[in-house]
Amino acid sequence: MCLWNQPGDDYHWRFRSRSEKVAGTMTKLLGGEVYHYHTKLMMKEAKTGGAFVWHQDYGYWYLNGCMYPDMGTVFIAMDECTPENGCLEVIKGSHNLGRIDHIKVGGQQTRA
């Protein structure tokens, strides 16, 4: 996993994060100017290594000083996402649950 907090000078990632499709859509959804919080690149083959446990992004954001859920996540798949290779799953209506506290388990944060 690679994680960075600035769009940087790499054309490919800067172009994606600042594109009208990404930044423009988020501006419309959130009702105002948006900024780049961070980028995360997952490089993992299906059925290898550990699994990513269910979590709520806002739980992480809150622990990093973002007190309000006026943020959004953008997921851009580089490969086909299927249940067989571990696609992203979203729990219907979970955005209405409010913030779910996260705790550390084995050095990693997870939901409480």
Salt bridges, closest charged atoms under 4 A:
ASP57 OD1 - HIS55 NE2 2.93
ASP101 OD1 - ARG99 NH1 2.33
